[in-house]
Amino acid sequence: MSDAQSSQGVSYDGGGAPKQLSVKANMLWNSVGSMTYLACQWFVTIVVVRLSSGFDDAGLLSLAMSVVGIFSTFANFKMGTYQISDIKRENSLGEYMGFRCVTLVAAFVACMVYALFTCATYALVTIALFYAFKAIGLLIDILHGEDQINRRMDYIGKSFMLQGVSTFVAFVIVYGITRNLNIAIVAMFVAALLVLVLFDIPHCRRFTRVTVSLSAKKALFFLRTSLPAVIASVAASAIFAIPKQYLVMVSGDAALGIYASVAAPALVIQMGAQYLYGPLLDIFPRLFFDGDKKGFLTLLGKTVAGIVAVAVACAIVLEFVGEWVLCLLFGGDIAPYVYLLQPIIVSTAATAFLWFFGDLLITLRRFWANFAGNVTAFLSVVPLSFVCVNTWDMNGVSFAGAGACMLGVFVLFCFLVQTVRLGPGFRMRRVPANQARDNVDASVANSSEERV
């Protein structure tokens, strides 16, 4: 069958195309599944602390997560956001999957070169293994994009549940037996791979063929179109990695392990916000480019209010039960560090808004606006890291990250206001040279020959 048939939701497993779910149902499935996955990943950081004799493995795992986070963002190449907002279905699933494979390989090389120069030698294997584990998730994300386009995010939610539970169980069993962090990460990799092969691929085949195909022209189109968003995304992911790495240099792995342990509950804000607005990223561009300004602004207001509500609720709850929860999870040794919690909440809320406004601008095809906001945050976090960590030690990570994110959010918000004022016709107001270039891009986007 053709790619055109694929884009219309033709079932390739012999049955009819699955019925679409409502927005509320999709949001519920995505939220429940994503939060389950997040909780399981958080429990992994708890298990490391509880089963090890100190905070060294926790610090090493946190370092691997931070470093891999920078380059997994590059591997993502913002294709997830671009894919689900591809409302004209200009690209096939196979092309998205093919490009993801290319970026995964390139990002791995860059990640290991970076780690070689910035991390201790003993951390290199852990970083490489954790990257392999994350790579499976990034492949699954492309399949999830097809699920979302077809409004069947129950598949996504179930996949997240399976990934979260299976990887957590695998980690607990293997780490409990071996006390070896690297072997435990390998077990997580195997569990995630099984979910990809046994669940996500069969379900995605109900909409289209799951293949890997990429033309040279389409690869160049993806590279040129999304490069500003990729650089911005890498910059955003490095905002907290930089102060964390500086904290390790100043205070050692144990300090980062303590900080990461206290920070774990607050990540619910950051990820919860993403799970809240994620299912809406294909709705925002439809409203905007259809000229429904009122509907767009109404949805925007509700989304911002939702993120604020999540942050405030978490802040209030953790103010009263934060110490009890941390001591229950990590033991009494963590009690002297509960003071880190509230600044962490502020920093994670600021990060959530940076992610949201950046992704929203991408769906509106304002790639350079997203670039400007995130790079502003990145450039500001470098001097802030030195000043804040040297002044406030572990709390300095939160202060540096929050300050940088707030500057970035301000820039992104200004661009969003400008975009809304101009309306969907802003792309037609460019100079003729840019119009001609866009026409070339459109031609390239519709080309699917010259497979490599």
C-alpha positions in Angstrom: 0.0 0.0 0.0 1.1 3.6 -0.5 2.1 6.1 2.1 -1.0 8.1 1.2 -3.1 5.1 2.3 -1.0 4.8 5.4 -1.6 8.4 6.4 -5.4 7.8 6.3 -5.3 5.2 9.1 -5.6 2.1 7.0 -5.1 -1.0 9.2 -2.3 -3.3 8.2 -3.2 -6.2 10.6 -6.2 -7.3 8.5 -8.9 -5.3 10.5 -10.5 -1.9 10.3 -8.9 1.2 11.6 -9.4 1.6 15.4 -12.0 4.1 16.5 -10.6 7.4 17.7 -10.9 8.4 21.4 -12.0 11.8 22.7 -9.6 14.4 23.9 -10.4 13.8 27.5 -9.9 10.0 27.1 -6.6 10.5 25.3 -5.4 13.0 28.0 -6.4 10.5 30.8 -4.6 7.6 29.2 -1.5 9.6 28.4 -1.4 11.1 31.9 -2.0 7.8 33.8 0.5 5.9 31.6 3.1 8.7 31.7 2.9 9.2 35.4 3.2 5.5 36.0 6.4 5.5 33.9 7.7 8.6 35.8 6.9 7.0 39.1 8.8 3.8 38.2 11.8 5.8 37.0 11.7 7.7 40.3 11.6 4.4 42.2 14.7 3.3 40.4 16.6 6.3 41.9 15.2 5.3 45.3 16.3 1.6 44.9 19.8 2.7 44.2 20.0 4.6 47.4 18.2 2.0 49.6 20.2 -1.0 48.3 23.6 0.6 48.1 25.9 1.4 50.9 26.1 5.2 50.1 25.1 7.8 47.6 27.9 7.1 45.0 25.8 4.9 42.7 22.9 7.3 43.0 25.2 10.1 42.0 26.6 8.1 39.1 23.1 7.3 37.8 22.1 10.9 38.1 25.2 11.9 36.2 24.4 9.4 33.4 20.8 10.6 33.2 22.0 14.3 32.9 24.6 13.7 30.3 22.5 11.3 28.2 19.6 13.7 28.6 21.6 16.3 26.6 22.3 14.1 23.7 19.0 12.1 23.7 17.5 15.5 23.1 19.7 15.8 20.1 18.7 12.3 19.0 15.1 13.3 19.3 15.8 16.2 16.9 12.4 17.5 18.0 10.8 15.0 15.6 8.2 14.1 18.2 6.7 17.6 18.4 7.1 18.1 14.6 5.5 14.7 13.8 2.3 15.1 15.9 1.8 18.7 14.6 2.3 17.5 11.0 -1.4 18.1 10.4 -1.1 17.8 6.6 0.7 14.4 6.9 3.6 15.4 4.6 5.9 12.7 6.0 5.4 9.0 6.5 6.1 7.0 9.6 8.9 5.2 7.9 10.6 8.5 7.2 10.3 9.6 10.8 11.6 6.3 12.0 14.5 6.3 9.5 15.6 9.8 10.5 15.4 8.8 14.2 17.8 6.0 13.6 20.3 8.4 11.9 20.1 10.9 14.8 20.5 8.1 17.4 23.8 7.0 16.0 25.1 10.5 15.5 24.0 11.6 19.0 25.7 8.5 20.6 29.0 9.5 19.1 28.7 13.0 20.3 27.6 11.9 23.7 30.6 9.7 24.3 33.0 12.3 23.0 31.5 14.8 25.4 31.6 12.3 28.3 35.2 11.5 27.6 36.3 15.1 28.1 33.9 16.1 30.9 33.3 13.0 33.1 35.5 10.6 35.0 36.7 7.5 33.1 34.7 5.1 35.4 31.5 6.8 34.3 31.8 6.2 30.6 30.4 2.6 30.5 27.4 3.7 32.6 26.7 6.6 30.3 26.9 4.4 27.2 24.6 1.8 28.7 22.1 4.3 29.8 22.1 5.9 26.3 21.3 2.5 24.8 18.3 2.2 27.2 17.1 5.6 26.3 17.5 4.9 22.6 14.8 2.2 22.8 12.4 4.7 24.3 13.1 7.2 21.5 12.3 4.6 18.9 9.0 3.9 20.7 8.2 7.6 20.8 8.0 7.7 17.0 5.4 4.9 17.1 3.6 6.9 19.8 3.5 9.9 17.4 1.5 7.7 15.0 -0.8 6.6 17.8 -1.5 10.3 18.8 -2.1 11.4 15.2 -4.8 8.7 15.1 -6.1 9.8 18.5 -5.4 6.4 20.2 -3.3 7.5 23.1 -4.6 4.6 25.1 -1.9 2.6 23.3 0.6 5.2 24.5 -0.6 5.0 28.1 -0.4 1.2 28.1 3.0 1.3 26.6 4.3 3.7 29.2 2.9 1.4 31.9 4.5 -1.6 30.5 7.8 0.2 30.0 7.8 1.6 33.5 6.8 -1.5 35.4 9.0 -3.9 33.4 12.1 -1.7 33.6 11.7 -1.1 37.3 11.2 -4.8 38.1 14.2 -5.7 35.9 16.3 -3.1 37.7 15.3 -4.1 41.2 15.9 -7.8 40.6 19.3 -7.4 38.9 20.6 -4.7 41.1 19.4 -6.5 44.2 21.3 -9.6 43.2 24.5 -8.0 41.7 24.7 -4.5 43.3 26.2 -3.6 39.9 24.6 -0.5 38.3 25.8 -1.3 34.8 24.3 -4.8 34.7 21.0 -3.4 36.1 20.9 -0.8 33.3 21.4 -3.7 30.8 18.4 -5.4 32.3 16.3 -2.2 31.8 17.4 -2.1 28.2 16.2 -5.7 27.6 12.8 -5.0 29.3 12.2 -1.8 27.1 13.2 -3.7 24.0 10.6 -6.4 24.7 7.9 -3.7 25.1 8.9 -2.2 21.7 8.8 -5.6 19.9 5.8 -7.2 21.6 3.5 -4.3 22.2 4.2 -1.0 20.4 5.0 -2.3 16.9 2.0 -4.6 16.7 -0.4 -1.8 17.9 1.1 0.7 15.5 0.6 -1.7 12.6 -3.1 -1.2 13.0 -2.6 2.3 11.4 0.3 1.9 9.0 3.2 -0.2 8.1 6.2 0.0 10.5 9.2 0.4 8.3 12.4 2.3 8.1 12.8 4.4 5.0 14.4 7.7 4.3 15.2 9.7 1.1 18.3 11.8 1.0 16.2 14.9 0.2 13.9 14.2 3.1 16.8 13.8 5.5 18.1 17.2 4.4 14.7 18.7 4.8 14.4 17.4 8.3 17.9 18.6 9.2 17.4 22.1 7.9 13.9 22.6 9.2 14.4 21.3 12.7 18.0 22.2 13.3 17.1 25.5 15.2 14.7 23.5 17.4 17.3 20.8 18.0 19.9 23.3 19.1 17.4 24.9 21.4 16.4 21.6 22.8 20.0 20.6 23.5 20.5 23.9 25.2 17.3 23.4 27.3 18.4 19.9 28.4 21.8 21.3 29.4 20.4 24.0 31.7 20.5 21.7 34.8 23.2 19.4 33.6 25.8 22.3 33.8 25.2 23.2 37.4 24.9 19.6 38.4 28.3 18.8 36.8 29.8 21.8 38.5 28.4 20.6 41.8 30.1 17.3 41.3 33.4 19.1 40.6 33.0 21.2 43.8 31.4 18.8 46.2 31.6 15.3 44.7 29.3 12.5 43.6 27.6 12.2 47.0 26.4 15.8 46.9 24.8 15.2 43.5 23.3 12.0 44.8 21.7 13.8 47.7 20.4 16.6 45.5 18.9 14.1 43.0 17.2 12.1 45.7 15.5 15.2 47.1 14.6 16.4 43.7 12.9 13.2 42.6 9.4 14.0 44.0 9.4 17.5 42.4 9.9 16.0 39.0 6.2 15.2 39.0 5.6 18.9 38.3 7.9 19.0 35.3 6.8 15.8 33.7 3.2 16.1 34.8 3.0 19.4 32.9 4.4 17.8 29.8 1.9 15.0 30.0 -0.8 17.6 30.4 0.0 19.6 27.3 1.4 16.9 25.1 -1.9 15.5 23.9 -2.9 19.1 22.8 0.1 19.7 20.6 -1.8 18.6 17.5 -4.8 20.7 18.5 -3.0 24.0 19.0 -1.8 24.3 15.4 -5.2 23.3 14.0 -6.9 26.1 15.9 -4.2 28.6 15.1 -3.9 27.9 11.3 -7.7 27.7 11.0 -8.0 31.2 12.3 -9.8 30.3 15.5 -7.9 32.8 17.7 -10.5 32.6 20.5 -10.3 28.9 20.7 -6.5 29.0 20.6 -6.3 31.5 23.5 -8.9 29.7 25.5 -7.0 26.4 25.2 -3.7 28.3 26.0 -5.2 29.8 29.2 -6.5 26.4 30.4 -3.2 24.8 29.8 -1.2 27.5 31.6 -3.7 27.3 34.5 -3.3 23.5 34.6 0.5 23.7 34.8 0.3 26.4 37.6 -2.3 24.2 39.5 0.0 21.2 39.3 3.0 23.2 40.6 1.0 24.9 43.5 -0.6 21.6 44.5 2.8 19.8 44.7 4.3 22.7 46.6 1.6 22.7 49.2 1.6 18.9 49.6 5.4 18.6 49.8 5.6 21.5 52.3 3.7 19.4 54.8 4.7 15.8 54.0 7.9 16.3 52.1 10.2 15.4 55.0 8.2 12.4 56.0 8.1 11.1 52.4 11.8 11.6 51.8 12.7 9.9 55.1 10.4 7.1 54.3 11.9 6.6 50.9 15.6 7.3 51.6 16.0 6.9 55.3 16.7 9.4 58.1 20.1 10.4 56.6 18.2 12.5 54.0 16.4 14.6 56.7 19.0 17.4 57.0 18.6 18.1 53.2 14.8 18.7 53.1 15.5 22.4 52.8 16.5 21.7 49.2 12.9 20.8 48.2 11.1 24.1 47.8 13.7 25.7 45.6 13.7 22.6 43.5 9.9 22.9 43.1 10.3 26.5 41.8 13.0 25.4 39.3 11.0 22.4 38.0 7.9 24.7 37.5 10.1 27.2 35.5 11.4 24.3 33.4 7.9 23.1 32.7 6.9 26.5 31.3 10.1 26.7 29.2 9.2 23.3 27.7 5.6 24.2 27.0 6.1 27.6 25.3 9.0 26.2 23.3 7.0 23.2 22.0 4.0 25.4 21.3 6.1 27.7 19.1 7.4 24.7 17.2 3.9 23.5 16.4 3.3 27.0 15.1 6.4 26.6 13.0 8.3 29.4 14.8 11.6 27.4 15.1 13.9 30.4 15.4 11.7 31.9 18.2 12.0 28.7 20.1 15.8 28.8 19.5 16.1 32.3 20.9 14.3 31.5 24.1 16.1 28.3 25.0 19.6 29.6 24.0 19.0 32.7 26.2 18.3 30.3 29.1 21.4 28.2 28.3 23.8 31.2 28.0 22.5 32.6 31.3 22.9 29.4 33.3 26.7 29.2 32.7 27.6 32.2 34.8 24.7 31.6 37.2 26.0 28.1 37.9 29.4 29.4 39.1 27.8 32.1 41.2 24.9 30.1 42.7 26.7 26.8 43.4 29.7 28.6 44.9 27.3 30.6 47.1 24.6 28.1 48.0 26.2 24.7 47.2 23.4 22.2 46.4 20.7 24.8 46.4 22.7 26.7 43.9 21.7 24.1 41.2 18.0 25.1 41.7 18.7 28.8 41.8 20.8 28.8 38.7 18.3 26.6 36.8 15.3 28.6 37.9 16.8 31.9 37.0 17.9 30.7 33.6 14.5 29.2 32.8 12.6 32.3 33.8 14.7 34.4 31.4 14.0 31.9 28.6 10.3 31.8 29.3 10.1 35.6 29.1 11.7 35.5 25.6 9.5 32.7 24.4 6.3 34.5 25.7 7.2 37.6 23.9 7.5 35.7 20.6 4.2 33.9 21.3 2.4 37.2 21.8 3.9 38.5 18.5 2.8 35.3 16.7 -0.8 35.5 18.0 -1.0 39.1 17.0 0.1 38.4 13.5 -2.1 35.4 13.1 -1.8 32.5 10.8 -0.8 34.8 7.9 2.5 35.6 9.4 4.3 33.1 7.2 2.9 34.9 4.1 4.4 38.2 5.2 8.0 37.1 4.6 10.1 38.5 1.8 9.8 36.8 -1.6 13.1 35.0 -1.2 11.9 33.2 1.9 8.6 32.4 0.2 10.5 30.8 -2.6 12.5 28.8 -0.2 9.4 27.6 1.6 8.0 26.4 -1.7 11.2 24.4 -2.2 10.8 23.0 1.3 7.2 21.9 0.5 8.3 20.2 -2.6 11.1 18.4 -0.8 8.7 17.4 2.0 6.3 15.7 -0.5 9.2 13.8 -2.1 9.5 10.2 -1.1 11.9 8.9 -3.9 15.5 8.0 -3.7 15.3 5.7 -0.7 18.6 5.0 1.1 
